[in-house]
Amino acid sequence: MRVLFADEQRLLRDGIRAFVSKVNANVEIADADSLDGAISVANQRKFDLALLGHSMSGMDGVNGVRVFGDRYPSTKVVLLTATADSATVLAAVDAGAHGVISKGMSGCGVQHALRLVMAGECYLPASAIVALANSNSRLLPECPSSAYAFRNVHFSPAETEVIPLLLDGLPNKVIAQRLDIDETAVKARLRSIYKKIGAANRAQAVWSLLSVGRGRSA
């Protein structure tokens, strides 16, 4: 597994390296301090995963995610940011990010998030999702890339309780422990959420729940 980690802070790159190296049995890590530097490195070899610092030179907000993703479509791109608010998260996913990681996350949390991304899921900060989940109404704009557009979906308090844990990548058993309920109750809540938004699995549910915020700001 090859990982490219680009951020302007050398101390951060060095600090996270030890945790990223344990995401997989065999991890090779290359680094850069700007988007241009990351592109230069990626031109020389293929990477499975790229972590891009939000504030480094050349990123232009989250547009750097789109630029990098367009050049290397087979590489999963994760945005590393100090401002993991809903607006930034939504913009990052719109730009093609496979995940968003807060710079305040623990090393073990980074490992968990990256394993989730490499497994084909989308990792999103729970704090950003809570802001969306607390809203009474959900609106997803018509979008050619979405096969499950929905309008005016209302989540029950029980479902709202599950959503941030679902999007944090936690398995049903852990969600049940966190909420002090049976695992069967968790499965029931998830089935209800999936049905309401027309998602067939967790990955689609994550994408739908995040995408609805675009309609609210349109």
N, C-alpha and C positions, 0 to 999 in steps of 0.2 A: 504494500500500500504506500503510495507516494503522496505526501502532503506538502503544499506550498503555503507558508505563513507569511503574509505581508502586512507590516505595520510600521509606523514611523518610530515607535518606541523599542529600542533594542532590549531594554530591561524586560519589557513585557514579552517579547519574542523568546528571550532566554528563559524566562520564568515559566512560560506555558509549555515549552518544548518537552520537559520531562513528563508532563501529563499527556500530551498529544502522542508521545512515543509509545504509550501504553494502550492506545485505542485498539491496536491490532497487534498480532504476534510479530509481524515484520513491517516496521514503519520507517520510511526514509523521509526526512524533513529537509526542505530547502527554504530559504527565507529571502525577503526583500524589504525595502523600506519605502516603496512607492508603487503606484499602479504600473507605471512604465517599467519599473524594475521587475515587478511580478510578471508582466507580459514578456519581458526579455528572458526571464528564467523559464517560463512556460513554453517559449518558442524552442527551447533546447531539448525538452523532454516532456512526456505526458504525465499529468498528475490526476489522481483520483479525487482529491479534495483540495480546495483552496480556501483559506481563511483570509478575508480582506478587511483591514482596519478601516473603519468608517471615516476617520479624520486624516488619513495619510494623503500625501500629495497625489493629485490626479484623480481622486475619487469623485469629486463634484457631487457631493451628497451621496446618494446611493447609485448614481448613474454608472459608477465604476463597476458595479455588480453586473449591470447589463452589458457593458463593454466587454468585460472579461468572459461572461457567459456566452456571448455571441461568437467570440473568437475560439473558445474551447468548450463546446456544448457537451462533451462527455465528462467534464469535470464538475463535481458538485461544489457549489459556491456557498459559503457561509459568511455572513456579515458579522464582524466583531465591532461592537459599538458601546460607547459610554452612555448613550441616550436611547435606551431600548423602550421608548414610548410607543404608543399605538400608531402614531403617524409614521414614525420611522420604520416600524415593523411592516406596516401595510405597504409603504413605498418600496421597501426591500423585496418583499414577495412579488410586487408588481414588476420589479426589475429582474426577477428570476431567481432570487435567493432560495436555496434549499433549507435555510435556517438562519436564525438571528441569535447571537450569543452576547450577553452583557459582559463588559469588562470586569464587572464586580462579581461574576460567578466564581465559585470555588473551582480548584483544579479538577476535583472529582466530578463536579457538575459539568465541566467542559468535556471530560471523557464520555460521560453519559450522553450528552447532547450530540457529540460527533458520532458515537456508535449508532445512535438513532438515525442520523442523517445517512450514514453509510448503509443502513439497513433499508433505506428507501423511504423513510418517514420524513416529516418536516418538523424541525425543532423550533419552537417559538417561546419567548419568555412569558411565563404565566401572568406576570404583572400587566403586560400589554393586553393580554386576552381578557383579563378580568374587566377592564374598562369597556370592552365590547360586550362581554357577557352580561354586564349589569344593565344593559339597555333593554327596554321592553320590546322594541321592534327591530327586526332584522330585514335589511333590504340588499339584495344582490343585483347589481345592474346586469343587463343582458351582455353577455360576453361570449364570443365565438369559442374561446378555449374552455368554457364551463358547460358541462353537460347536465348540471344540476342546479340551474338558477332557481331561486325561490324568493317569495315576497311575504312580508309581514308575518314572519314566523315568531311565535311567542314561546319562550322557554319557561318552564315551571321553576320555582325556587330550588327544587331537588335537582333538576337538570343543570341549572346555573351553577350549582355547587360542584358538579362533576366536570364541567367544561374546562376550567383552568388546569385541573389535574390530568385530564385527557390530553390536553395540548402540551403538558409538561412531559409527556411521554411515559407516564407511570402505568404499570400493568394493573389489571383489574384488582388483583389481590391487594396491592399496595393502596390503591384508591379506596378500597373497602376499609382498610385499616385506618387510613387518614380520616375518613368520614364516620368511622365506627358503625358501619353497616355491613350486611352480608354481601358476599361477592355476587350472589344472584341478583341483589337489588341494583348493584352497579351495572350489571349486564342489561338489566331491564331499562335503566335510565339511558344507557348508551344506545340501545335499540330504538328507543323513543326519539332520541336526538337525531340518529341517522335517518330515521323515517321522515322526520319533519323537514330535514334539509336535503333529502334525496341522495344521501351518501351511501356507498356500498361498503366502505371500510374506513378505518381510522385515518388513512392518508387523505382520502377525499373529504372526510369530516373536518380535518385540520384546515385544509385548503379552503373549504366553503366558509367556515367560521371566520377565518381571517379575511377572506375576500369581501365579505358583506360590508366591511367598513368603507370600502371604496364607494359604494352606493350612497352611504350616509353623507359623504363629503361632496358628492357630485352635484 
